[in-house]
Amino acid sequence: MATTPLLPDSRTEADGSAVVRVLSYNIRSMRDDTDALARVIGACAPDLVLVQEAPRFFRWRKKLARLASASGLVTLSGGATAAGSAVLCSLRATVERTEDVLLPLTPGLHRRGFATAVVRFGGARLGVLSCHLSLAKDERYEQGGMLLDRLAGMGVEHAVAGGDVNERPDGRTFRRLGASLTDCWAAAPWGGEYTSTPTEPHQRIDALFATKGVEILGCGVPLDQPGVTEADLRAATDHLPVLAALRVPAG
């Protein structure tokens, strides 16, 4: 029996606003138990999945499409074309546009990118950005600024961004993002807090952020979500996922 109240289901309200379920998940290039991974994603019933470390090499499109299909979703954007960031979505989403963004490459470090999209749920219009920020603190801070600039340039009033920040909430990049956006966990904590590691959760380095006007109904690691088991969370990848329910105004 669940010990934590469940997040609201996806729905469209009479005024055109929408409750949208968003999941952020570092899937470690699908090198672990992909059946467990698909079960976790599917059980969370997300409208949007912000993926980090999506497959980037041989037959990466097919691998990502298989994961999406096994989870009851479709591939929206990203993959190798966004250096491993990707977005999956349910058929509930009406897609306006997508764009994959490669960030400047620092010699000796991994290439990073943003997978972005603009989607609609009923009368609600939402910008979406998935990211995996650098392990190097100075580059990570610059990428945080690029993330904010990218959201500001998407031409939408409401947006959600998330991913593997590679930094705890007291870090300067995390704080930079939180100064302009709402840290969903801090606004409405639900479920578990720590995302790393599945076997010994001790730090929150994965997060979802929303722009002003988006109501956070709950956000956290879906430990008590029906269908999500501890065994699957441990087997799926080396991060725990972050699930949020957001109410997005119409317009």
C-alpha positions, 0 to 999 in steps of 0.5 A, a space after each residue: 500500500 502506498 505511503 505517499 499520496 499519488 500525484 494527480 493524473 494527467 487531465 485537461 481542465 474546463 478552462 483550457 489549462 492542463 495537468 501534465 506529468 513530466 519525468 526526468 531520467 538519466 538512462 545511462 545509454 540503456 546499458 542496464 536492464 531495459 525491461 526494468 527501465 521501460 517498466 519504471 517509465 511506463 508506471 509513472 504514466 508521464 506525458 513527457 520524459 526528459 532523457 539524459 544519456 540516451 543512446 548516441 551510437 550504432 542504431 541509436 534511433 532504433 534503441 530510443 524508439 524501442 524504449 519509447 514504444 515499450 513505455 507507451 510513448 513516442 520519440 519527440 526530439 534529441 538523441 545523438 543529435 543533442 549529444 544524448 539529451 532527448 524528449 519522449 512524449 505521450 500521444 496526448 501532446 500536440 507537437 508544434 516544433 522541436 529543435 536539437 541544440 549542440 553546445 560549444 565543445 570544450 577540448 577534452 570534455 564530453 559534448 553536451 546538448 539540449 533537446 527542446 520542443 514546444 508542445 500543447 496539451 488542450 489549451 496549454 502551451 509548454 516549452 520543454 528542454 532536456 539537459 545533461 550539464 558538464 562535470 566541469 564546474 566552470 563549463 557547467 555554469 556557462 551551460 546553465 546560462 545557455 539553458 536560461 537563454 534558450 528557454 527565454 528564446 523559445 517564444 513561450 510563456 510557460 516551460 519546463 526544463 530538467 535533467 542531470 545537473 551534475 551538481 547539488 542544490 547548493 552549487 552555483 549552477 543549480 542556484 543560478 537556475 533556481 534564481 530564475 526558475 522554480 525548483 520543482 522539488 523545493 516548491 512541492 516535495 513529494 516522494 523521495 529527494 535523492 537521485 544518486 545513486 539507486 543503491 545508496 541515495 545520498 544526493 540530489 543532482 537531477 532536477 526539474 525546473 519550471 517557469 513562473 506561472 506553472 503550478 507545481 503539484 508535486 515533484 520527487 523520486 517516485 518511490 511509492 508510485 504503483 508499479 515502480 519497484 525498488 528492484 526495477 529502480 536499481 536495475 534500470 540505470 545508475 540514477 533515480 528518476 524525478 517525476 512531477 505533476 504540473 498545472 500549466 495555464 491555458 494560453 
